[in-house]
Amino acid sequence: MVFDETTAWPDGFDTFRITPARLRSLPPVRLRTYEELAVQPAPVETGSPAEAE
């Protein structure tokens, strides 16, 4: 059920009896820097596959 301050309730409806179906606890939000969120460049491979053998 979704409602807000503009919801029109029927006469005699007790809104204090409305309770959430279940409460969820969410982990705290951690602020991140741009560097943490930016896509990191792929590592540059040096040498050829033949040199690795």
C-alpha positions as CSV (number, residue, x, y, z in Angstrom):
1,M,0.0,0.0,0.0
2,V,1.3,3.4,-0.9
3,F,0.0,6.6,0.5
4,D,1.0,10.1,1.4
5,E,-0.4,13.3,2.8
6,T,-2.7,13.8,-0.2
7,T,-4.4,10.4,0.2
8,A,-8.2,10.6,0.9
9,W,-9.3,8.1,3.5
10,P,-12.9,6.9,4.0
11,D,-14.8,8.5,6.9
12,G,-14.0,6.7,10.1
13,F,-10.8,5.0,8.8
14,D,-8.2,4.8,11.5
15,T,-4.8,5.5,9.9
16,F,-3.0,4.8,13.2
17,R,-3.7,1.1,12.7
18,I,-1.6,1.0,9.4
19,T,1.7,-0.7,10.0
20,P,4.4,-1.8,7.6
21,A,4.2,-5.4,6.4
22,R,7.8,-5.9,7.4
23,L,10.6,-3.6,8.5
24,R,13.9,-3.8,6.7
25,S,17.2,-2.7,8.0
26,L,19.5,-1.3,5.4
27,P,23.2,-0.9,5.8
28,P,24.5,2.7,6.2
29,V,25.4,4.6,3.1
30,R,29.1,5.2,2.7
31,L,30.1,8.3,0.8
32,R,32.5,7.5,-2.1
33,T,34.9,9.6,-4.0
34,Y,34.9,10.0,-7.8
35,E,38.0,7.9,-8.0
36,E,36.3,5.0,-6.3
37,L,33.4,5.1,-8.7
38,A,35.3,5.8,-11.9
39,V,36.1,3.0,-14.4
40,Q,39.7,2.0,-14.0
41,P,41.8,1.4,-17.1
42,A,42.7,-2.1,-18.0
43,P,46.3,-3.1,-17.0
44,V,48.8,-2.8,-19.8
45,E,50.4,-6.1,-20.7
46,T,54.1,-6.0,-21.5
47,G,55.9,-8.6,-23.6
48,S,54.4,-11.2,-26.0
49,P,52.9,-14.5,-25.0
50,A,56.0,-16.3,-26.5
51,E,58.3,-14.5,-24.0
52,A,56.3,-15.9,-21.1
53,E,57.1,-19.5,-22.0
